Amino acid sequence: MIQLGVSLYPEQESIRQIEDYLRLANSYGFTKVFTSLFSVEGSKEEIISYFKGLTSIAHKYDMKVYGDCNARFFMEMGAAPDDLSLFKEMGLDVLRLDLMFNDERDVQIVNNKEGLGVQLNASLVPAVKKIIEMGGDKERIIGSYNFYPLRNTGAGSEDVYEANRFFREEGIKTQIFISSLVKGSHGPWPVSDGLPTIEEDRDLPVGLQLRHVLALGCDEAIFGNAFASEEELKEIADTMKQIYVYGEDRPFYFPGIRSQIPIGDIERIPLTIELAEGVSDVEKEILFDFTKHNSSEYTHIIIRSRWGRFDYRPIPIEPRECDREYFEEGDVVIINGNVPRYKGEVHIVRKRIRNDGNMNYVGKIKEEEMFLLDYLKYMVNFGFIPE
């Protein structure tokens, strides 16, 4: 299950604000806290004391703390690659290296005796590979993408998707930043224009941002800026309920297909559909209550969810008239009773197809979510949310 988190910038926030925010975020299922270690001023003792207080608050709400550390802070605090005890004393669970040393010191940090997890820059795949090849313990590593306060400087989806393929193959989790849309929400610098990793997510609703990073294969999603509103926290929690569902088994699923049908606890990509007029109750049930939609092997013309034809075999799906000569990209149709063998299948159109009367038009994927269709590869689970 994708994990959720928030960010704190202590030099700009009071302890009271921090505790109120963490209490609220945790009530909506958030379990991670990202914070900047090098933005708090003071002596070494004062900085350690401050973060001991902050981490104790986070731990009170069962939230793990990720501390972002740059090389300058590392040196000024007297830390050494083979001695991370001061970070342990602060109460950190994970240390994030803003920039790596690019030598054996990185391996020492990853393999630290204090038992801290270590975040490495997920965009620098060759550097992470080198650390692993030099003996860095993969089980200690988390890939962490940067955030981008300045508009038009963020990462592209394809770059993240490709990097995530490497981390998945290595069994390493990745963390990425999404952005609150609250006006005036802040990051570590005096720029307030969102704080995402992916540029195209900067202005999207937060629930859609979450679905996007899920589709890209990320394991943790962190609000980069503070403070996200309660409405946004709730939107994320509601989206999680759409992503994680349960698919019931059926006695008539024979062994040849049982391994392909999503059964049990399911992670899926939810898609918002604008319903057509006249959609029947059975068709609505297939769209919204049937949880076993996943993509068949070829998706260049249609994205085909086949399994409804088993569950709805005995249930009539009457043909409905539709005056369209063609169905266009993003249209959603259900095979009707004119073709009994395939009745109940749901198809999402990718390229224009002719309306042959065997499909009932049930709606269209919301325009701003059309890009999610690119991620519905073979055996990827998906579902529908009513507009």
For each residue, the residues with C-beta under 8 A, 3 or more apart:
1: 244 267
2: 210 213 214 218 219 220 221 240 243 267
3: 31 32 219 220 221
4: 25 28 29 30 31 32 220 221 222 236 240
5: 30 31 32 33 34 63 66 175 220 221 222 223
6: 21 22 25 30 32 33 34 222 223 226 227 228
7: 33 34 35 177 187 195 222 223 224 225 226
8: 13 18 21 22 33 34 35 54 226
9: 12 13 35 36 39 186 187 188 226
10: 13 18 35 36 39 40 50 54
11: 39 40 41
12: 9 186
13: 8 9 10 17 18 21 226
14: 17 18
15: 18 19 53 54 57
16: 19 20
17: 13 14 20 21 227
18: 8 10 13 14 15 21 22 54 57
19: 15 16 22 23 57
20: 16 17 23 24
21: 6 8 13 17 18 24 25 226 227
22: 6 8 18 19 25 26 33 57 58 61 63
23: 19 20 26 27 61
24: 20 21 27 28 230 233
25: 4 6 21 22 28 30 63 228 233
26: 22 23 29 30 31 61 62 63
27: 23 24
28: 4 24 25 233 234 236 237
29: 4 26 236 237 240
30: 4 5 6 25 26 63 233 236
31: 3 4 5 26 62 63 64
32: 3 4 5 6 63 64 66 175 220 222
33: 5 6 7 8 22 58 63 64 65 66
34: 5 6 7 8 66 68 96 222 224
35: 7 8 9 10 51 54 65 66 67 68
36: 9 10 39 40 67 68 188
37: 40 47 51 67 68 69 73 90
38: 68 69 70 72 73
39: 9 10 11 36 188
40: 10 11 36 37 47 50 51
41: 11 47
42: 46 47 50
43: 46 47
44: 47 48 76 77 78 86
45: 48 49
46: 42 43 49 50
47: 37 40 41 42 43 44 50 51 77
48: 44 45 51 52 86 89 90
49: 45 46 52 53
50: 10 40 42 46 47 53 54
51: 35 37 40 47 48 54 55 67 90 91 92
52: 48 49 55 56 89 90 91
53: 15 49 50 56 57
54: 8 10 15 18 35 50 51 57 58 65 91
55: 51 52 58 59 65 90 91 92
56: 52 53 59 60 91
57: 15 18 19 22 53 54 60 61
58: 22 33 54 55 61 63 64 65
59: 55 56 62 63 65 91
60: 56 57
61: 22 23 26 57 58
62: 26 31 59
63: 5 22 25 26 30 31 32 33 58 59
64: 31 32 33 58 93 94
65: 33 35 54 55 58 59 91 92 93 94
66: 5 32 33 34 35 92 93 94 95 96 119 144 175
67: 35 36 37 51 87 90 92 94 95 96
68: 34 35 36 37 38 96 98
69: 37 38 73 74 87 95 96 97 98
70: 38 73 74 98 99
71: 74 75 98 99 101
72: 38 75 76
73: 37 38 69 70 76 77
74: 69 70 71 77 79
75: 71 72 78 79
76: 44 72 73
77: 44 47 73 74 86
78: 44 75 86
79: 74 75 83 84 86 87
80: 83 84
81: 101 105 106 108 109
82: 108 112 113
83: 79 80
84: 79 80 87 88 95 109 112 114 116
85: 88 89 114
86: 44 48 77 78 79 89 90
87: 67 69 79 84 90 92 95 114 116
88: 84 85 91 92 114 115 116
89: 48 52 85 86
90: 37 48 51 52 55 67 86 87
91: 51 52 54 55 56 59 65 88
92: 51 55 65 66 67 87 88 95 116
93: 64 65 66 116 117
94: 64 65 66 67 116 117 118 119 142
95: 66 67 69 84 87 92 109 116 117 118 119
96: 34 66 67 68 69 118 119 144
97: 69 100 106 109 118 119 120 121
98: 68 69 70 71 121
99: 70 71 121
100: 97 106 120 121 124 127 131
101: 71 81 105 106 109
102: 106 127 130
103: 106
104: 107 108 134
105: 81 101 108 109
106: 81 97 100 101 102 103 109 110 120 127 131 134 136
107: 104 110 111 131 134 135 136
108: 81 82 104 105 111 112
109: 81 84 95 97 101 105 106 112 118
110: 106 107 118 120 131 136 137 140 141
111: 107 108 135 136 137 140
112: 82 84 108 109 115 116 118 140
113: 82
114: 84 85 87 88
115: 88 112
116: 84 87 88 92 93 94 95 112 140
117: 93 94 95 140 141 142
118: 94 95 96 97 109 110 112 140 141 142
119: 66 94 95 96 97 141 142 143 144 175
120: 97 100 106 110 124 127 128 131 141 142 143 144
121: 97 98 99 100 124 127 128 143 144 145 146
122: 125 128 143 144 145 163 164 167 174 175 176
123: 145 146 155 159 163
124: 100 120 121 127 128
125: 122 128 129 163 166
126: 129 130
127: 100 102 106 120 121 124 130 131
128: 120 121 122 124 125 131 132 141 143 166 172
129: 125 126 132 133 166
130: 102 126 127 133 134
131: 100 106 107 110 120 127 128 134 136 141
132: 128 129 135 136 138 141 170
133: 129 130
134: 104 106 107 130 131
135: 107 111 132
136: 106 107 110 111 131 132 140 141
137: 110 111 140 141
138: 132 141 170 171 172
139:
140: 110 111 112 116 117 118 136 137
141: 110 117 118 119 120 128 131 132 136 137 138 172
142: 94 117 118 119 120 172 173 174 175 220
143: 119 120 121 122 128 163 164 167 172 173 174 175
144: 66 96 119 120 121 122 174 175
145: 121 122 123 155 160 174 175 176 177 197
146: 121 123 155 177 197
147: 177 179 187 195 196 197 224
148: 153 154 155 195 196 197 199
149: 187 189 191 193 194 195
150: 153 191 193
151: 193 194 199 202
152: 199
153: 148 150 199
154: 148 196 197 198 199 200 201 202
155: 123 145 146 148 159 160 197 198 199
156: 159 160 198 199 200
157: 160 161 198 200 212 216
158: 161 162
159: 123 155 156 162 163
160: 145 155 156 157 163 164 176 197 198 213 216 218
161: 157 158 164 165 216 217
162: 158 159 165 166
163: 122 123 125 143 159 160 166 167 174
164: 122 143 160 161 167 168 174 216 217 218
165: 161 162 168 169 217
166: 125 128 129 162 163 169 170
167: 122 143 163 164 170 172 173 174
168: 164 165 171 172 217
169: 165 166
170: 132 138 166 167
171: 138 168
172: 128 138 141 142 143 167 168
173: 142 143 167 219 220
174: 122 142 143 144 145 163 164 167 217 218 219 220
175: 5 32 66 119 122 142 143 144 145 218 219 220 221 222
176: 122 145 160 197 198 213 216 218 220 221 222
177: 7 145 146 147 195 196 197 221 222 223 224
178: 196 197 201 206 209 210 213 221 222 223 224
179: 147 194 195 196 201 202 206 209 223 224 225
180: 185 194 195 206 223 224 225 226 227 228 229 232
181: 185 194 203 205 206 232
182: 185 225 227 228 229 232
183: 192
184: 192
185: 180 181 182 192 195 225 226 227 228
186: 9 12 192 225 226
187: 7 9 147 149 191 192 195 224 225 226
188: 9 36 39
189: 149
190:
191: 149 150 187
192: 183 184 185 186 187 225
193: 149 150 151 202
194: 149 151 179 180 181 202 203 224 225
195: 7 147 148 149 177 179 180 185 187 223 224 225
196: 147 148 154 177 178 179 199 201 202 209 224
197: 145 146 147 148 154 155 160 176 177 178 201 213 224
198: 154 155 156 157 160 176 201 202 212 213 216
199: 148 151 152 153 154 155 156 196 202
200: 154 156 157 204 371
201: 154 178 179 196 197 198 204 208 209 212 213
202: 151 154 179 193 194 196 198 199
203: 181 194
204: 200 201 208 209 212 368
205: 181 208 209 235
206: 178 179 180 181 209 210 223 228 232 235 236 239
207: 210 211 235 236 238 239
208: 201 204 205 211 212 368 369
209: 178 179 196 201 204 205 206 212 213 221
210: 2 178 206 207 213 214 221 236 239 240 243
211: 207 208 214 215 239 243 269 270 369 372
212: 157 198 201 204 208 209 215 216 371 372
213: 2 160 176 178 197 198 201 209 210 216 218 221
214: 2 210 211 217 218 221 243 267 269
215: 211 212 269 372 375
216: 157 160 161 164 176 198 212 213 375
217: 161 164 165 168 174 214
218: 2 160 164 174 175 176 213 214 221
219: 2 3 173 174 175
220: 2 3 4 5 32 142 173 174 175 176
221: 2 3 4 5 175 176 177 178 209 210 213 214 218
222: 4 5 6 7 32 34 175 176 177 178
223: 5 6 7 177 178 179 180 195 206 226 228 232
224: 7 34 147 177 178 179 180 187 194 195 196 197
225: 7 179 180 182 185 186 187 192 194 195 228
226: 6 7 8 9 13 21 180 185 186 187 223
227: 6 17 21 180 182 185
228: 6 25 180 182 185 206 223 225 232 233
229: 180 182 232 233
230: 24 233 234
231: 234 235
232: 180 181 182 206 223 228 229 235 236
233: 24 25 28 30 228 229 230 236 237
234: 28 230 231 237 238
235: 205 206 207 231 232 238 239
236: 4 28 29 30 206 207 210 232 233 239 240
237: 28 29 233 234 240 241
238: 207 234 235 241 242
239: 206 207 210 211 235 236 242 243 270
240: 2 4 29 210 236 237 243 244
241: 237 238 244
242: 238 239 245 270 383 385
243: 2 210 211 214 239 240 267 268 269 270
244: 1 240 241 265 266 267 268
245: 242 265 266 268 291 383
246: 264 265 266 291
247: 261 262 263 264 266 291 292
248: 263 291
249: 253 258 263 264
250: 253 310 311
251:
252: 310
253: 249 250 257 258 261 263 310
254: 257 258
255: 258 259
256:
257: 253 254 260 261 307 310
258: 249 253 254 255 261 263
259: 255
260: 257 294 379
261: 247 253 257 258 292 294 307 310
262: 247 266 268 291 292 293 294 307 381
263: 247 248 249 253 258 266 292
264: 246 247 249
265: 244 245 246
266: 244 245 246 247 262 263 291 292 381
267: 1 2 214 243 244 381
268: 243 244 245 262 291 293 294 381 382 383
269: 211 214 215 243 372 375 376 380 381 382 383
270: 211 239 242 243 382 383 384 385
271: 348 365 366 369 372 373 382 383 384 385
272: 365 366 369 384 385 386 387
273: 287 332 362 363 364 365 366 384 385 386 387
274: 363 364 365 366 387
275: 279 284 362 363 386 387
276: 279 361 362 363 364
277:
278: 320
279: 275 276 283 284 287 360 362 363
280: 283 284 317 318 320
281: 284 285
282: 285 286 312 315 316 317
283: 279 280 286 287 317 334 360 362
284: 275 279 280 281 287 288 289
285: 281 282 288 289 290
286: 282 283 289 290 308 312 334 344 346
287: 273 279 283 284 290 332 334 346 362 363 384
288: 284 285 383 384 385 386
289: 284 285 286
290: 285 286 287 293 307 308 311 312
291: 245 246 247 248 262 266 268 383
292: 247 261 262 263 266 305 307 308 311 381
293: 262 268 290 305 307 308 346 381 382 383 384
294: 260 261 262 268 305 307 379 380 381 382
295: 299 303 304 305 376 377 378 379 380 382
296: 299 303 304 305 306 378
297: 378
298: 301 304 378
299: 295 296 302 303 304 350 376 377 378
300: 350 351
301: 298 349 350 351 353
302: 299 347 348 349 350 353
303: 295 296 299 347 348 350 373 376 382
304: 295 296 298 299 345 346 347
305: 292 293 294 295 296 308 345 346 347 382
306: 296 309 345
307: 257 261 262 290 292 293 294 310 311
308: 286 290 292 293 305 311 312 334 344 345 346
309: 306 312 313 335 341 342 343 344 345
310: 250 252 253 257 261 307 313 344
311: 250 290 292 307 308 344
312: 282 286 290 308 309 315 317 343 344
313: 309 310 343 344
314:
315: 282 312 344
316: 282 337
317: 280 282 283 312 334 335 336 337 343 344 360
318: 280 336 337
319: 336 337 338 357 358 360
320: 278 280 336 360 361
321:
322: 355 360 361
323:
324: 327 355 361
325: 354 355
326: 352 353 354 355
327: 324 331 333 349 352 353 354 355 359 361
328: 331 349 352
329: 349 350 351 352 370
330: 348 349 364 365 367 370 373
331: 327 328 348 349 361 363 364
332: 273 287 346 347 348 349 361 362 363 364 365 384
333: 327 346 347 349 359 360 361 362
334: 283 286 287 308 317 344 345 346 347 359 360 362
335: 309 317 339 342 343 344 345 347 358 359 360
336: 317 318 319 320 339 343 358 359 360
337: 316 317 318 319 340 343
338: 319 357 358
339: 335 336 342 343 358
340: 337 343
341: 309
342: 309 335 339 345
343: 309 312 313 317 335 336 337 339 340
344: 286 308 309 310 311 312 313 315 317 334 335
345: 304 305 306 308 309 334 335 342
346: 286 287 293 304 305 308 332 333 334
347: 302 303 304 305 332 333 334 335 359
348: 271 302 303 330 331 332 365 373 376
349: 301 302 327 328 329 330 331 332 333 352 353
350: 299 300 301 302 303 329 373
351: 300 301 329
352: 326 327 328 329 349
353: 301 302 326 327 349
354: 325 326 327
355: 322 324 325 326 327 359 361
356: 359
357: 319 338
358: 319 335 336 338 339
359: 327 333 334 335 336 347 355 356
360: 279 283 317 319 320 322 333 334 335 336
361: 276 320 322 324 327 331 332 333 355
362: 273 275 276 279 283 287 332 333 334
363: 273 274 275 276 279 287 331 332
364: 273 274 276 330 331 332
365: 271 272 273 274 330 332 348 369 370 372 373
366: 271 272 273 274 369 370 387
367: 330 370
368: 204 208
369: 208 211 271 272 365 366 372
370: 329 330 365 366 367 373
371: 200 212 374
372: 211 212 215 269 271 365 369 375 376
373: 271 303 330 348 350 365 370 376
374: 371
375: 215 216 269 372 380
376: 269 295 299 303 348 372 373 380 382
377: 295 299 380
378: 295 296 297 298 299
379: 260 294 295
380: 269 294 295 375 376 377
381: 262 266 267 268 269 292 293 294
382: 268 269 270 271 293 294 295 303 305 376
383: 242 245 268 269 270 271 288 291 293
384: 270 271 272 273 287 288 293 332
385: 242 270 271 272 273 288
386: 272 273 275 288
387: 272 273 274 275 366
